[in-house]
Amino acid sequence: MKVVLLAGGEGTRFSEESGYKPKPMIEVGGMPIIWHIMKYYSHFGYNEFVICAGYKQHIIKKWFGDYFLYTSDVTYDLADTYSIEFHDIHREPWKVTVVDTGLKTMTGGRLKRIQKYIGDEPFMMTYGDGVCDVNIDKLVEFHKDHGKIATLTSVMLDQEKGVLDIAENNSVRAFREKRITDARPINAGYMVLQPDVFKYIEGDSTVFEKDVLERLAGLGELMSYNHKGFWQCMDTKREHDVLEGMIARGEAPWMKWEDTHGDLSSGGRDDV
């Protein structure tokens, strides 16, 4: 099952960093937050990624193209013939497709543009700026069991995110933008989607959260996997500092892989 990452927006609420790079490339603990998300999925055995890029998409492509330069020791031989030798290479079992989905394309439109890389099979999707400790295996199992088109992960959080109205059988009855007075479940991303979801996306101007999820909720085709553990997005510098502090204290719940500050390629698996 492929994992789609939305990484094309400008991240205007984090202008301190996003003026220079896409928000998913902002570093947390010395590595881009999108790397943390990919390492988490890889921890569960999901290693094929499709990145929906847009704003400064060349930076994402260059970073993956130069991955060994960022994660390994390097010897440059400048004597007779120029050569490069990598030492202690940190490899990942990943296949990464970075797609330029346009500068101003909406979230639904970005997803539509990568349809040809997904094919006719279920896939996962999340945003490139949020980490969590949801059990991906249980999330996928939940999705397969209910047989609906879409599953999203919901968390209880009091901030300005889309609000979900969830029935007792975990079906999503409504999806709307949050009001300050609300303290309701929100959409945390970490979705599992059937390929039928593409039928509900008209084009570049389609907003996935409003035009697609709201429609699926009305049709009874959107389900919620209720996550009571950790989740944190990185919309602002304050939220970035929260994540940095958790890593510095060794209290980062999403970093399930072994030796998080040493061997970057470790793929050890803990109980979740």
Residue pairs with C-beta under 8 A, 6 or more apart in sequence:
1 46
1 48
1 121
1 122
1 123
1 124
1 140
2 46
2 48
2 49
2 50
2 117
2 118
2 121
2 123
2 124
3 38
3 41
3 46
3 48
3 49
3 50
3 123
3 124
3 125
3 126
4 49
4 50
4 51
4 52
4 111
4 114
4 118
4 123
4 124
4 125
4 126
5 24
5 34
5 37
5 38
5 49
5 50
5 51
5 52
5 125
5 126
5 127
5 128
6 52
6 107
6 110
6 111
6 125
6 126
6 127
6 128
7 22
7 23
7 24
7 25
7 34
7 51
7 52
7 53
7 54
7 60
7 128
8 22
8 52
8 53
8 54
8 55
8 57
8 101
8 102
8 103
8 105
8 110
9 22
9 23
9 54
9 55
10 18
10 23
10 55
11 17
11 18
11 22
11 23
11 26
11 55
11 129
11 235
12 18
13 235
13 236
14 23
14 26
14 234
14 235
14 236
14 237
14 240
16 237
17 23
17 26
17 237
17 240
18 26
18 55
21 56
21 59
22 53
22 54
22 55
22 56
22 57
22 59
22 60
22 128
23 33
23 128
23 129
23 234
24 32
24 33
24 34
24 37
24 60
24 128
24 129
25 32
25 33
25 34
25 59
25 60
25 63
26 32
26 33
26 234
26 240
27 33
28 36
28 234
28 240
28 243
28 244
28 247
29 36
29 243
29 244
29 247
29 248
29 252
29 260
29 261
31 264
32 63
33 128
33 129
33 131
33 234
33 243
34 51
34 60
34 128
36 131
36 254
36 255
37 126
37 128
37 130
37 131
38 49
38 92
38 94
38 96
39 92
39 255
39 257
40 131
40 132
40 136
40 254
40 255
40 256
40 257
41 47
41 49
41 124
41 136
42 92
42 93
42 94
42 257
42 267
43 256
43 257
43 267
43 269
44 136
44 137
44 269
46 124
46 136
47 92
47 93
47 94
47 95
48 94
48 95
49 94
49 95
49 96
49 97
50 97
50 99
50 114
50 117
50 118
51 60
51 96
51 97
51 98
51 99
51 128
52 99
52 101
52 110
52 111
52 113
52 114
53 60
53 61
53 98
53 99
53 100
53 101
54 100
54 101
54 102
54 103
54 104
54 105
54 110
55 103
57 98
57 100
60 98
61 98
63 70
64 96
64 98
67 92
68 74
68 86
68 89
68 90
71 89
71 90
71 264
71 265
72 86
72 87
72 88
72 89
72 90
73 86
73 87
73 88
74 84
74 85
74 86
74 87
75 84
75 85
75 87
76 82
76 83
76 84
77 83
77 84
77 85
90 263
90 264
90 265
91 265
92 265
93 267
97 114
97 117
99 113
99 114
99 117
101 109
101 110
101 113
101 114
102 109
102 110
102 113
102 204
104 204
105 113
105 204
106 204
106 205
106 206
106 207
106 208
107 206
107 207
107 208
107 209
108 201
108 202
108 206
108 207
108 208
108 211
108 212
109 201
109 203
109 204
109 205
109 206
111 125
111 197
111 198
111 201
111 208
112 198
112 201
112 203
112 204
112 206
113 204
115 198
118 195
119 195
120 195
121 195
122 143
122 192
122 193
122 194
122 195
123 192
123 193
123 195
124 136
124 140
124 190
124 191
124 192
124 193
125 189
125 191
125 192
125 193
126 189
126 190
126 191
127 189
127 233
129 233
129 234
129 235
130 188
130 189
130 231
130 232
130 233
130 234
131 230
131 231
131 232
131 234
131 243
131 252
131 254
132 153
132 155
132 188
132 190
132 227
132 229
132 230
132 231
132 232
132 253
132 254
133 229
133 230
133 231
133 253
133 254
133 256
133 272
134 153
134 188
134 190
134 225
134 227
134 229
134 231
135 272
136 190
137 272
138 225
139 151
139 153
139 190
139 192
139 225
140 192
142 151
142 223
142 225
143 151
143 192
143 223
143 225
146 170
146 223
148 171
148 194
148 220
148 221
148 222
148 223
149 193
149 194
149 196
149 197
149 216
149 221
149 222
150 191
150 192
150 193
150 194
150 197
150 213
150 216
150 221
150 222
150 223
151 191
151 192
151 193
151 222
151 223
151 224
151 225
152 164
152 172
152 187
152 188
152 189
152 190
152 191
152 213
152 222
152 223
152 224
152 225
153 187
153 188
153 189
153 190
153 191
153 224
153 225
153 227
153 231
154 164
154 166
154 185
154 186
154 187
154 188
154 224
154 225
154 226
154 227
155 185
155 186
155 188
155 227
155 228
155 231
156 183
156 184
156 185
156 186
156 228
157 186
157 188
157 231
158 182
158 183
159 178
159 186
160 177
160 178
160 180
161 178
161 186
161 187
161 233
162 175
162 176
162 177
162 178
162 186
162 187
162 209
162 213
163 175
163 176
163 177
163 178
163 179
163 182
163 184
163 185
163 186
164 172
164 174
164 175
164 184
164 185
164 186
164 187
164 224
165 172
165 173
165 174
165 175
165 184
165 217
166 172
166 173
166 185
166 224
166 226
167 173
170 223
170 224
170 225
170 226
171 220
171 222
171 223
171 224
172 213
172 216
172 217
172 222
172 223
172 224
173 217
174 214
174 217
174 218
175 187
175 209
175 210
175 213
175 214
175 217
175 222
176 214
178 184
178 186
185 224
185 226
187 209
187 213
188 227
188 231
188 233
190 225
190 227
197 212
197 216
200 211
200 212
200 215
200 216
201 208
201 211
201 212
202 211
206 212
213 222
216 222
229 253
230 253
230 254
232 239
232 242
232 243
233 239
234 240
234 243
243 252
246 252
246 253
247 255
247 260
252 260
256 269
256 270
256 272
257 266
257 267
257 268
257 269
258 266
258 267
258 268
259 266
259 268
